[in-house]
Amino acid sequence: MFDFKGKRVVVCGGSRGIGRSIALGFARAGAAVSLCARGAGPLEATRGEIAALGVTAHAASCDLGDQQAVLSYVAAAGEALGGIDVLVNNASGFGGPDTEEGWQAGLSVDVMATVRASRAALPFLEQSKGSIVNLSSISGYMASTRTPAYAAVKALLINYTQSQAAMLAPKGIRVNGVAPGSIEFPGGSWEARKTSDPKLYNGILAGIPFGRLGTPEEVADVVLFLASPAARWVTGHTIVVDGGQML
């Protein structure tokens, strides 16, 4: 649906699930892609899939909770690709419970990795008049007794996306977000909950009008739209991709 030939895309948290589908989606559309994650195995596998599509593929292991690691990765990605046109902030620490550890995981990865990667990419994005897409969640739109820390940091990202958009518009940079609902893929948390917590899984399933959970590709398509010229007059918005789950 989209043509990103000649564009350079960085995906923070791109080795599996939604991030992997985003990276592959841009690569299939012709973009050169850099991605990072902590796990070397899945990271190299996804890099190989991208390279097989005949585009430039760059990957590096990175702890996105580490400030210097984030700054170093984005700089290296920009150099490897020859610039940055699109930055996708997809990483999550999945810090759910209302505990010190839960909050720290969400704040250090979901929030501060987004802040730091965006700052590091800014010199490149200013040159390309590019765009940023931040991954939030429908959890950011509602109260949560099960994962209050996760919901809070995702709400923060929705607000920060608006602030970023206002700050960066004078530089010609658009900033938008995507808030997925419950997404299922092999090896993902919802697939695991089918057996580990069928009551929770079936409860979520029953609340989705289309009768199924979403796929990573359905989220990736919206990310590509927001980064494309088709969304050239869209900034500061977070698009819900949930099959009506919030209804």
KAMOKA-V776599 format. One record per helix or strand of 3 or more residues. SS is the DSSP state (@ for helix, = for strand). FROM is the first residue (numbers start at 0). TO is the last residue. Records with the same first field share a line. If there is no record, write none. Layout:
SS: FROM-TO / FROM-TO
This chain:
=: 7-11 / 31-36 / 56-60 / 85-88 / 130-134 / 173-179 / 237-240
@: 16-27 / 39-50 / 66-80 / 99-127 / 137-140 / 147-170 / 188-195 / 197-205 / 215-226 / 228-230
